[in-house]
Amino acid sequence: MNGVFEQAFRGRRVLVTGGAGFVGGAVAQRLVELGAQVTVLDDLFTGLPETVPNGARFVQGSVTDQALINDLVAENALVFHLAARNIIASTKNPRDDFETNIGGTLNVLMAARETKVDRIVYSSSTSIYGNPRSIPINEDDLLIPLTPYAVSKLGGEHYCFAFYESYGLPIGCVRYSNIYGPGQRPDNPYCGVVSKFLAMTDDGAPISIHGDGEQTRDFTFIDDAVDATLLTAIHPRAEGEVFNVGTGIETSVNQLARMIGRALDIPVTLEHIDRRDVDNIRRRVVNIEKARRMLRWAPQITLEQGLARTAIWFRETGFAAERDAPATGAATH
């Protein structure tokens, strides 16, 4: 697949919003490795400057700045729009969530309409499904967003497809499901559950789980998510479409905690604590047949393999546990 990607991206000017974050940084890194001319835009609310890959141009700023967005989009042929407030920050401040996730997306779309980019890839979230009526979840199933974050990500999707239908703007959307892997730092208070569990286990502390731990998610390795994202930018059949990006495998949070113990080769103790307002989705696993059929994409890394790779990275970096930031049964996507 890298051969196809190198041919598609080498020398192309690409903007990655949110490129100092976990997923955005991984997308930007892969693009740099493929020979693209990458510009990263990030306000560093949750992102870190060291996440921006060497070889990329970094602009510190926000997608809420229309003038800045106009200038940056005009300079690039492709836009990967990953900038967003995540679920925890969005729940704390819904207005900032609205201005960034919806307003910022509208700014990107308005700028792209004027400059006629080759394609925009919008990163959405499987959180927009809420509590599904059936499992696994298809892209055309009922959408019941239960958090401000889910509302804003769905709002961004709606704007994307409105611009596709109204103005012919080339759009592709990916709905991420609980992305994890190397680079997801446990010292970031907004990081996902896998990193927090790794930190607690390595520190010898009980793994704190909100609720009974039987809530399930579909955990997706970062490299697989990046592959799907890049394919959505270049595949002819991806234009005007939305794709679930997951594994199709349902895993409970209790199971995840035990698997992390095995990945680190450390016995784990589970501690169940009160659930939170954002932990309101009981089961989630997505159907990925659409991406498999239309993009010829399928995840290559099992959860066991991905956790092993993440554990190696975690130990090599030497991150300590955040003792005051209990883990969660939900993650940012």
N, C-alpha and C positions, 0 to 999 in steps of 0.2 A: 504493500500500500504506500510506503514511503516514496517509491518511484513515481507513482501517480501524483502524490502530493508535491513532490519536488518540481515536477513538470508544470503543475498548476500554479504554484506559489512563488517560484524563484523569480526574483526581480520585481515582484508586484508590490505596490504600496498598500499597506494594510494598517488600519486603525483598530486597536483593541481597547475599548473602554472597560474600566475595571481591571486593567491588566497588571495591577500590583496586588491583586487578591489571589486566592488559592487557585481557582479554576482559570480565571483570566490570565494569571501568570503562567500557568501551564500551557495555555493556548499560545500566548506570546512566545514562550520558549520554543515550542515546536515550530512556529512560523519562522523564527530567527534561524533555527537549525536547517530549515528548508530553503533558506536563501531569500526570504521575503524582506522587504524594507518596512520595518515595524515601528509604528508610533503607539506608545502606551499613554492613555489618559487615565488618571486616578486622583481622587481627592485625599487619599490616605486615611479615610475614616476607619476602615478596617484593614486596608492594604498596607504593605510595607515596601519602602524603596528598594530593599535588597531582593525583593521578589521579581522586580523588573529584570529581564535577562540582559546580559551583556550583549551589546550589538543593537539594542532597541533604543529608540529615542524616547525619553520620558518627559511628559508634560504634566505637572501637578495642577489640577483644576477639576471642575465639576461639570457633569452633563447638564446641570441646571443653568450653566452659562451659555446662552444661545449664541453669542458672538464668537466665543471660543469654539464651540461645536461647529459653527458654520465654517470657520477657517480650517479646522482639522479635517472635517469630512470632505471639503473641497480638494484637499491634497491627496486623498486616498481613493483607491479603486474598490476596496472591500472594507466592510465595517463589521467587526464582531462586537456586538453590544452586550457586554456582561456587567456593566456598572449597575449596582443596585444596593439599597439598604437591605440587610438580611432579616430573617424572621424575628429575631430577638429585638434588634434595633427598631424594626418597624412596629412591633407591638408596643414598645415604650413610647414611640413618637410617630403616630400615624400621619401627622401632617408632613413631617420630613420625608416619610415613606412615599407619600403622594407626590411631593414635589420632585423627588429623585427618581422613583421608579416609573411613575406615569409621565410627569412633566419632562424629565430627562429623556425618556424614550421619544416623546413627541418632538423634542428639540432635534434629536438625531434624525428622525424621519423627515422633518421639515427641511433640514439641511440636505439630506440625501435626495429629496425630491428635486431640489434646485440644481444639484451637481450631477445627478444621474449616475450614481455609483453602480458597479456591476452587480453587487448583491449585499444585503444586510442579513446577518445571522443574529437573531434575537434569542437570548437565553431566558427561558421561562422555567417553570418549576412544576413538579407533580403535586405540589401542595394545593394547586388550584382544584384538584378533584375532590378535596374534602374526604368525608367518609363514603367510600364507594358503595354502590348497591350490589356490585358483583366484582369478583376477582378472577383473573387479572384485569387491570383497567385498560381500556382501549382509548385511543385519542378522541373518538367521537362520543364517549360516555358523558353522562350528565356532570356538569361542573358546579361544585358547591363550595366556593372558597370560604374558609372559616376564620381566617386571620387577615389583618390589614395587609400583610405581605402577600398573601395569596390573591387578595382583591387587586392589588396593584400590579402583580405579575400578569394576571389575567387581563387587566386593563391595557397593559402594554401589548399583549398579544392582539387584542381587539383593534388597537390602533394600527399595528403592523398589517393586519389583513384588510383593514379599511383603506390604508394607503396602497396596498397591492391591488385592490379592486377598483379604487377610485382614480388612482394616478399611474397604475402599472409599475409601481416601485417593486423591484425584485427582492422578495423577502423569503427567508426560511427560518423556522422556529424549532428550537429543541427544548424539550421539557426534561430537565435533569431530575434524577432520583437519587438523593443522598450520596453525593460524590465524596469519596475519601481517597487517601493515598499519600505518598511522600509529598512534602511541601505544605500539608495542612498542620499548621503549628499549634501545639497545645497551649502555648503562652498567649495566644490570641483569645480573649474572652468570648468571641463570637464563633470560635471554631466548632467543627462538628463533633458528633458523639464518639467516633472512632479515636480521634486524637485525645480526647479527654479520658477515655477509658484506658488508652495506652499509658498516659501519664499517671493515672491513679494506680494502675497495676504495677508499673515499674517502681513507683514510690512505696509500694507495700501497703497502700491504703485500701480499704474496702471500696468496691465500685458502687457509687451511689446512682441508683436508677429511680427516676421519677415514675411513680405508679407501680404496677405489679410486674412490669418487664415483659409482659406477653404481647404488648403492642409490636407490630411488625413493620418492617421497611424493606425496600429493595436497594441494597448497597452496591454502588457502581464505582469501579476503579477509575482513577483519574485518566489513565492513558486511553481507556476505552471511550470515556466521555469526550476527550480531545479528538479522537478519530471521528466520532460521530459529528462533532461540531465542524470539523474541517470538511468532511464530506458534504454537509449541508450547504457549505459555501460554494461548492464547485459542481455538484451533481445536477444535471439538467432537470431531473425529476423532483428535485427538492424545492424548486421555486413555488411559492404559494402554499407550502405544506408545513405541517407541524409533526414532530416525531418524539415519541417517548424515548428517553435514553436511560435504560436500566439494564437489568439482567433477566427479568422474568422469574426470579427466585425470591421467595418470601423468607425473611429471617427475623426472629423475635429479638428484642433487645437483650433478653437473658441469654439466648444462644450466642449473640454477638460477644457479650462479655466473656463467656467461657472460651470462645474461639480466640479472643485476644490473649487470654491467659496462656493458651497453648502456643500462640505465636511467639510470646515472650518466654515461654517455658517457666511460668511462675503460677503457683496456685492462686486462684482468685476467690474472694469473698464478696457476695452480693449484698448490698444494703438498699432496701426499698424505702424511698422517701415520698413525700407528698407530690402529686402531679402538679404541673403548672398550667397556666392559661393557654400556652402555646401547644401543649401536649393533648390535643383534642382529636387526633386522628388515630383510630384503633388499628386498622390494617391498611397496608399499601404495598402492592406489587403490580408492576406494569407489564402490559403486553408489548413486546418489541417487534412483532411480526411485520409491522408497516416499514420500519427502518430496515429490517432484514430483506424485505421484498423489494423496496424501492431504491435503497441506497447500497444494498449488498453489504450492510454493516451488521456485525454481531460482536458482542463482548468476547474478548479473548482471555480474560483473567478471572478466575474463580475468586470467591470471597476468601477462601483459605489462602490462595496464592497471593492475593492482594494484601491481606493482613500480614503475611510473612514479609513481603517486600516493604510494607510500611513500618513494620517493627524494626527491620534492619536500618532503615533511614532514621527512625526515631532514636535508636541507640547510637548511631554514628553522630547525630547532631547533639546528643546529650541534653535534650530538653528535660527540665524538672516539671513535676506535677504542679498544677495550679490548685493548691489546697482549698482556696476559698471559692472555687468555681465548680460546683457539682455538675456531674454529667447529666445528660438528658436523653430521654427516649426519642426525641425528635432531633433532626439536624436542619441545616440551613436550607435544604431543598427538599 
